[in-house]
């Protein structure tokens, strides 16, 4: 588990990552595996406007096709099993935790294990593969429909 992600703020970074990293993954991180877990709500939270989000969601679909990337989406109807915070794990040696005011680096083994346990619980709830792609495509479809019904709304946001 190199890079799990959860939350709208992390998803915005994941969208940026999906746009810029395919070449980096291909050439620089040949032995790494990237596991992301996001909440379904992330697909429906607008950062920018619908037009921008359609492009970002498309990038997620592209990133999912990369051989070293696994994206899981926790359905909005999933049972609450662990507290959720924005965090990234790197090679089980370091966890970065985002709070409102700071980013914390966790290196103590006991504390890292808590985040790994949370990640595993969320990953077990997450949909992957075709099921995750279906959620993303449905979000794209809703946004595309809104744009076709109100084409000027993309300019307003």
C-alpha positions in Angstrom: 0.0 0.0 0.0 2.0 2.9 -1.2 -0.6 5.7 -1.4 -4.1 5.3 -0.1 -6.3 8.4 -0.3 -9.6 9.3 1.2 -11.7 12.5 1.1 -12.6 15.3 -1.3 -9.3 17.2 -0.7 -7.3 14.0 -1.5 -9.5 13.3 -4.5 -8.6 16.7 -6.0 -5.0 15.7 -5.6 -5.7 12.3 -7.0 -7.4 13.9 -10.1 -4.2 16.0 -10.6 -2.1 12.9 -10.1 -4.1 11.0 -12.6 -3.6 13.7 -15.1 0.2 14.0 -14.7 1.5 10.6 -13.5 0.9 8.0 -16.2 4.3 8.7 -17.7 5.9 9.0 -14.3 4.5 5.6 -13.3 5.6 4.0 -16.5 9.2 5.1 -16.3 10.0 6.0 -12.7 8.1 3.8 -10.4 8.2 0.4 -12.2 8.3 -1.6 -9.0 5.7 0.4 -7.0 2.1 -0.3 -6.6 -0.4 2.5 -5.9 -3.6 1.7 -3.9 -6.2 4.5 -3.6 -9.4 4.4 -1.6 -11.9 7.3 -2.0 -15.4 7.9 -0.9 -18.1 7.8 -3.5 -19.1 11.4 -2.5 -15.8 12.5 -4.0 -17.3 11.7 -7.4 -20.2 14.1 -6.8 -18.3 17.0 -5.1 -17.6 19.7 -7.6 -14.2 21.2 -7.7 -14.4 23.9 -10.5 -17.5 23.0 -12.6 -19.1 20.0 -14.3 -17.0 20.4 -17.4 -13.8 20.3 -15.4 -15.0 17.4 -13.3 -15.9 15.3 -16.3 -12.3 15.7 -17.4 -11.0 14.8 -14.0 -13.3 11.8 -13.7 -12.2 10.6 -17.1 -8.6 10.8 -15.9 -9.5 8.5 -13.0 -10.7 6.0 -15.5 -7.5 6.3 -17.4 -5.4 5.9 -14.3 -7.4 2.8 -13.3 -6.2 1.1 -16.5 -2.5 1.5 -15.5 -1.1 -1.9 -14.3 0.2 -0.6 -11.0 -2.8 1.4 -9.9 -5.7 0.1 -7.9 -8.6 2.5 -7.2 -11.3 1.5 -4.7 -14.5 3.6 -4.1 -16.3 3.2 -0.8 -20.1 3.4 -1.7 -22.0 6.1 -0.1 -24.4 3.5 1.4 -21.5 1.6 3.1 -21.7 0.9 6.8 -19.5 3.1 9.1 -16.8 0.9 10.3 -13.8 3.1 11.0 -13.2 6.9 11.6 -12.2 8.5 8.3 -9.4 11.1 7.9 -7.3 12.2 5.0 -4.1 10.2 5.0 -1.5 8.7 2.7 0.7 5.7 3.6 4.1 5.3 2.0 5.7 1.8 2.0 4.4 1.1 5.5 7.1 3.4 6.8 5.4 6.7 7.0 1.9 8.1 7.1 0.9 11.6 6.2 -2.2 12.8 7.9 -4.0 16.0 6.8 -5.8 18.1 9.4 -7.5 21.5 8.9 -4.4 23.3 10.1 -1.4 21.0 9.4 0.0 17.9 7.8 1.3 15.4 10.3 4.0 12.8 9.6 3.4 9.5 11.6 6.4 7.2 11.8 5.8 5.3 15.1 5.0 1.7 14.3 2.0 1.4 16.6 0.4 4.5 15.1 1.2 3.4 11.5 -0.6 0.1 12.3 -3.8 2.0 13.2 -3.8 3.7 9.8 -3.1 0.5 8.0 -6.0 -1.1 9.9 -8.3 1.7 8.9 -7.1 1.5 5.3 -7.7 -2.2 5.2 -11.2 -1.8 6.6 -12.0 0.9 4.0 -10.5 -1.1 1.2 -12.6 -4.1 2.1 -15.7 -2.0 1.7 -14.5 -0.4 -1.6 -15.7 -1.4 -5.0 -12.9 -1.9 -7.5 -12.6 -2.7 -11.2 -15.8 -2.7 -13.3 -18.0 -1.8 -10.3 -15.8 1.3 -9.5 -15.7 2.3 -13.2 -19.6 2.1 -13.2 -19.8 4.6 -10.3 -17.4 6.9 -12.1 -19.2 6.6 -15.4 -22.6 7.3 -13.7 -21.1 10.4 -12.2 -19.9 11.5 -15.6 -23.3 10.8 -17.0 -25.1 13.0 -14.5 -22.7 15.8 -15.0 -22.9 15.5 -18.8 -26.7 15.5 -18.5 -26.6 18.7 -16.4 -24.3 20.3 -19.0 -26.6 19.4 -21.9 -29.6 20.8 -20.0 -27.8 23.9 -19.0 -24.8 24.5 -21.3 -24.1 28.0 -19.9 -23.8 26.7 -16.4 -20.2 25.6 -17.0 -19.3 29.2 -17.7 -20.9 30.5 -14.5 -18.8 28.5 -12.1 
